[in-house]
Amino acid sequence: MRRQRKAKIVATLGPASTDIALIRALFDAGADVFRLNFSHGTHEDHRARYDAVRQVEAETGRPIAVLADLQGPKLRIGTFAAGKVAVRTGDVFVLDSDPTPGDGTRVYLPHPELFEAAQPGQSLLIDDGKVRLAIESVTTGTITTRVANNGTLSDRKGVNVPDAVIPIPALTAKDRKDLDFALSLGADWIGLSFVQRPSDIVEAREIVGTRAGILSKIEKPAALQQLEEIVRVSDSVMVARGDLGVELPPERVPGVQKRILRVCRQLGKPVVIATQMLESMIDSPVPTRAEASDVASAIYEGADAVMLSAESANGRYPVQAVSMMNRIVTEVERDPLYRNLLDAQHETPLNTRQDAICAALREVTQIIGAAATVTYTSSGATALRAARERPCAPIVSITPNLEIARRLAIAWGIHSTVSPDVQSVDEMVDAATRAALAEGYAAPGDQITIAAGMPFGQGGTTNLLRVAEVGASAVATTSSTREAALA
């Protein structure tokens, strides 16, 4: 199935989208990546959804990416004797290490790390920021605060600490079990929550290795202090506007989103914009105009992908939500202003051989009006560098590795195909013209541009740029061949 757009769609699977018929409908509506949210559901639930995705992949002959999103650390207060209490502006409220149920003056905080990190002048946000506590003093096992707004506190609500780096690892014991399970399934991307520093990604990389890509979720203000370093050691990044919007003032989130997009574009890392994109479609068959504009703005800014969460996981209109997002993205990409904005945001190539080749690829593609850009890649690097350049023509990625083809499904403009490796330049040109023709991106007589690395089959060796014409004798790859590659 050939998509008519370049930005990708990530759809979360959940109770509303479990059976294979619905997952197939979500794919047909436009989903390119399916997200398994390990904050909810059992391993058996996720296995069933993963297997269904792979069945859809086999039926359609298209590589589909699966993102396993780990829960990450969750900081919560303890319980209250009455279940909940009302607090008022100016009240003194204490969080302590006493596990006794709380009252209107205190509550248990079962996280020793917070006592170490908290300092006077900082804020604690309870229940997604519904109650804000200003820290006045910290002693061993006690944080004394003053309530900043009227509100209600209830059992085990979440705690956010926007002003501090919390000395806890990004991977909890639960995350490690979930990670082992996700890797055993064959997940293509691992979503790493609560990233605060580059070492969080390094820790996960020691476990993941090359079995999956690591997608770092930027949801803590602390991550912004080392943003470039975090992006460099990640394979992809998500702007997780949920917790980020809790811990940052709302007026700062749009600017932060643009900053993350700019850094990811500069370093050639795919970036996903997530949270509350079409949230009203959880219960409504149409979004608000503001939500449609939010999705469109992310595409105009050059995002690789936009994501649906509860809209597709447990909403009443999952297929309609994906279809609506697909229509919004397609409409934006038809707008001549979109191309102008992409070109205006174009980053200077890095001082590497790969960037030099892919920058030239972009220029040549535009000058000759190539119908398609074809990249040969064994590691995915060539295709990702080509995508960084945002060429006018679609990118047809050819790889002998199904796992790499799936992983590339998250990146802007890349149409992944699986094909046996080539041994010579002539074989490469022949396979490239056949792929462009078979996938519907070129016709006999069209010109295509090709980027590859020699010797063939070695990752990170992008060093070849070629222009070829699709001959009338080019033989399209049959669907049966493609399905065999995906089997």
Secondary structure, 3 states (H helix, E strand, C coil): CCCCCCCEEEEEECCCCCCHHHHHHHHHHCCCEEEEECCCCCHHHHHHHHHHHHHHHHHHCCCCEEEEECCCCCCECCCECCCEEEECCCCEEEEECCCCCECCCEEECCCHHHHHHCCCCCEEEECCCCEEEEEEEEECCEEEEEECCCEEEECCCEEECCCCCCCCCCCCHHHHHHHHHHHHHCCCEEEECCCCCHHHHHHHHHHHCCCCEEEEEECCHHHHCCHHHHHHHCCEEEEEHHHHHHHCCHHHHHHHHHHHHHHHHHHCCCEEEECCCCHHHHCCCCCCHHHHHHHHHHHHCCCCEEEECHHHHCCCCHHHHHHHHHHHHHHHHHCHHHHHHHHHCCCCCCCCHHHHHHHHHHHHHHHHCCCEEEEECCCCHHHHHHHHCCCCCCEEEEECCHHHHHHHHHCCCEEEEECCCCCCHHHHHHHHHHHHHHCCCCCCCCEEEEEEECCCCCCCCEEEEEEEECCCCCCCCCHHHHHHHHC
